[in-house]
Amino acid sequence: MATPALARERLVALREAVARIENADGPGLSGRKSRWQWDAQEAARNDPPATDGLDAIFAAGLPACGLVEIRNAQTRDMGAATGFTLAVAAMRQEIAKTGATLWISQAMALSEAGMPHAPGLKNYGLDPARFFLARPRTVQDALWMAEAALGISAFSAVILEIRGNPACFGLTESRRLQLRAKANGSLLLLLRQAGEEEASSALCRLRVEPAPSGERPLPDGSTLAGSLGNPAFLVTPEKSKIADAVGTVLEWNTDDRRFRRTETCPEPHPESHPAAQQPQRQPEDTLPLVSLSSRRQGGPGPLGTVVALQRTP
C-alpha cells in the first residue's frame, strides 16, 4: 500500500515543480532579470518613455521575454496581424539598438500572406539591414529553427509564422518554446495565420483585427481631411492574467515607434453582428429549378372561362 502513496507524492511534487517553472523566469533564472528588462530600465533612466498604448491591455506592456501568440481568425485579416507583430518587433529593435529580427515563416503561410517588402519595413519603423527571413518547408523545420534561434542573443525578437492549427504543434511544443525563450531572455512572437483558439503555454494570446484608421495629423494639431492616418488595430486579449477580454483600438506611430490608444469605436465584426447570426429568409420558389421529365404531364394547366351549356332536349 506504500507504493501508490509514494507515487502520488512524487506526482504532486512534479506538478508543483512545473508550476514554479511556468510562473518563474525559467530554470536557473530565479531572482535574475532578463537582458531586455535591464535594457528597458537603462533606456528609461536615460530617456523616460512616454505612455504606450499597450498599457491599456497590459499593466506593464508586453512581456520582455517568453512566448506571445498573435492570431487572426481569417486570412483576409492577416495584414492587420502582420502589421501588429512587426510593430512589436520594431519596439524591440528600438530598445536593443543593435538587435536583429528573425522572421521564420512556414512555406504555406508565406505563400498565402506574401513576403515582407524592404522599403515597406523601413517606412514602418524596422531596419531592413537587421531583418532576416527564413523559409523552412515544413512546420517541424520551422519549430526546430525557432528553438535554435532563441539561444542566439543577436536577435531582439524571433517571429514564428505558421498557418492554421497543425497537429505537430500543440501544447507540448508550445511549452518547450516558452521555457526556451524564458531561459534565454528572448522574445518569441507566434504569428498564427487563420488559426483557432487552442491550449497553449504562451504567456498571452491576442486576436488582432483591422480597425478604421483616422486622418493624418498635422503639426498644428489638426488633421488633414480625407487622408489616411497611422495604421490601427483592434486588439482583443484572449489569454491574459491581467487584461480583460475587451477589444482595444491601438494606433501605431512609425516615427515614435509606439502604440497610441484611440477613442474610435470599432465597427462590429461581420461574424459577431446580430444580423449575421439570424437565419436568412429563403425566397419562395415560383418556378421549378430543373426542367420537367419527358413524357409526363407538366402539372395542371391554367383554368379557363367556365361556360354554362344549355341542356339539349
N, C-alpha and C positions, 0 to 999 in steps of 0.2 A: 504493500500500500504506500510505501515511501516513494516509490519511483514516480507515480503520477503527480504527487505533490511536488517533488523536486522539478519535474518537467514544467509544471505550471509556474513555479517560482522563477525558473530560467526564462520562461516566456514573458512574464511580467517585467523582468529586468531588461530583456531585449526591447520590449515596447517602450520602456522609459528611456533607454539609450537612444532609440530612433527619434523620440520626441525631443530630446535635448539637442540632437544633431540638427533637426529641422528648424528649431527655434533659435539656435545659436548661429554664429558666423561660420560654422563649418568645423571639421575636425582640426584640432590644434590651433584654433583662432580665438579661443575664449579670452576675452579681455584685450584683444588686439584689433585695432581698426584696420579697415582695408585701405589700399593706397588711394582709392577715389575719395574716401572720407577725409584723408589727410589733405589731398589736393584741393578739395572743396573748402576746407577750413582755411588753408593758406590763402586761397584766392579771395575768400570773404574778408580776411584781415587786410589785404592789400586794396581790394576794390569791393566794398559791400554791394552785393547784388540786389536788384530791385525785386519786388514781389512777383513771383512767377505764377502763371495761371494754373499750373499743376497743383498748387496748394489748395485749389478748390476741390480737388479729387483726393489728394493725399496730404496729410498734415505736414509732412516733411519732403514732399516731392517724390519722384520715382526713386526706388531703391538704388543705392550706389553700386551694388553688385547682386548677382543672383540671376534667376530666370524670370523674365517678364513676358507674358503672352499677349499678343495683339492680334485680333482676328476680325474677320468680316464674314457675314452670312452668305453673301452673293458675290460672284466675280465682278459684277458691274461696280461694286463699291471698293474694288481693290486699289484704285487710285488714292482714295482717302486714307486707307490703312497704310499704304506705302508711304504717303506723304507724312503721316504722323510718325511712323517709325524712323524715317530719315531725319525728321526734326529732332527727335530724341538723340539720334546718333550725332547730329550737329552740336547739340548741347554738350555731349561728352567730349567731342573734339575741342570745343572751346575751353573746357576745364583742363584737359590733358595737354593742350598746346602742341605736343609732339606726337600724340597718339594717332593711330590709323584706324579706319573702319573696314572690317571684312564682311562682305555680303556673300553668303553661301545660299545658292538658290537651286532647288531641285529642277531638273530639266523640264519636267511637265509644267511646273509653276512658272518658270521663266518664259516658256512658250505661250502661256495664257496672258500674262501681265506685261510682257516685254522686258527689254533690258534698260538699265539706267543710262541716262544721257549726260555726258560730262559737263557741257555748258549749263544744262539744267541743274545739275548738282551744285555747281558754283554759285548760280543765282539763288539757290535755295539755302545756302549757308554752309555747304560742305566743300572741303578742299579736294578736288579730283586727284591731286597728286598723292593724297593719303587715303584713297579709296580703292579697294581691291575686290574683284568679283571672281567667285569660284562657281563653276557649273558642273557639279557631280551628276552622274547619270541616274543613280538610284537614291532612294531615301536612306538606305543603310550607309552609303558612301557619304551622304550629307551629314548624318549623325556622327560618323567617325571623324569627319573633318572638323565639325563644330567642337567636339570634345578635345581634339588636339589643339585647336586654336585658342581654347580657353586657358591653356597653360602658357601662352605667349604674352608677355607683358607689353609688347609693342602695340597691341590692339586696344584702343579705348573702348570699342564696342564690337560685338560679333552679332550679326543678323543671320538668322536661320529661317529661310523661307521654304515652306512646304505647302502642298495643296491638299485640302480635304483632311480626312482622318485616317491615315494609313494604318494598317494593322500592326506594322513593325514599330510604330512609335506610340507607346502607351504610357501608363503610369510609371512603370519601372524605368523606361528610358528617360522620361522627364525628370524623375528623381535623380538619376545618375548625372544628368546635365546640371541640375540645380546644385547638387553637392560639389560638383567640379567647379562651377562658377563661384560659389561661395568660398571654397577653399583657396582659390587663386585671386580673389578680389576682382573678378571680371564681371562685366555686364553682358548677358546673352538676351537678345530680343528675338523671341519666336514669333515670326510673322506667318500666321495660318491663313491661307487663302481659301475662301469659300468653305470654311470648316464649321462643324457643330461644336457645342459645348460638350466637354468630356472631362473625366477625372484627370487632374494634373497636379504635379508638385510645384508649379510655378508660384512665385510669391504673390502675383496678382495677374488677373486676366481682364483685358479691356476690349470692348467691342467698339470699333471705330466706324462711323458712317459719315458721309458728306453732309455738310451744313451750308446754308446760304452765306455767301461772302458779302461783307459790307463794301462801302465805297472807299476809294483810296484817300487816305488822309493827306492834307496839305500842311505846309509849315506854319500857317497862321491858325491852325486848329480846326479849320473847316474841312469839308470833304469835296472831292471832285464829283459832281453829279454825273450819273450814268457810267461811272468807271467801276472796275473790279478791284477790290482791295486785297488784303492778305488772305491766304488760304485759311479756311475754317473747317473744324471737325466737330462732330457730335460724339463725345467720348462717354461711354457708359461702363462703369466698373461692374464686372460680373463675378469677380472673386477678389475680395479685399477684406482685411481685418479692421480697416479704418473707415473706408469710404462707403457711403450708401449707394445702392443701385439706382442712381438718378443720373440721367444724361446731362452733360455739361458741354456747352459750346466753347471751344478754345480756338483762338486765332493765333497763327504762327507769324511772328515778325522775323523776317530773314536777316535784317540788319542787326537787331539786338540779340538774335538767337534765343528768343524767349517766347513762351506762350502768354496770351492775354485772354482772360475770361471776358466774353461779350455778353451783352444784355439781349441779344437777338433770340427770339423764341424760335426753336427749331420747328420746321414743318413735320407733321406726323409721318411716320414711315408708312409706305403703302401697305405693308403687310399687317401693321398694327392699327390701321384706320378702321373704325367701326363699320363703315360702309363696305370695306373689303371683306369683312368677316360674315356679312349677311349673304345668304344664298341668292344667286342671280335668278331672276324670274325668266323662265323659258317662254318664248313666244308660242302661241298656239299654231299648230300645223293646219294650214288651209289647203295644201296640195300634197299629193303623195311625193315622198322623197325619191322613189325609183319608179320606173315605168311599169305598167301593169303586165302581168303574164299574158302570153299569147293564147288565143283560142278560149279565152274566158271572158265572161261578161264583166265589163268595167263598171259595175255598180248601177244603181237605178238611174234612169235618165231624168231630165228635168220635167217637172209637171207642166202639162198644157192646160188649155182652157176646157172646162167641163161643159159639154153641150147637152142639153136636155132633148132627147129624141122622142118624137111622137110615136105612140103605140099604133101599130098597123092593125086594121080590123081583121 
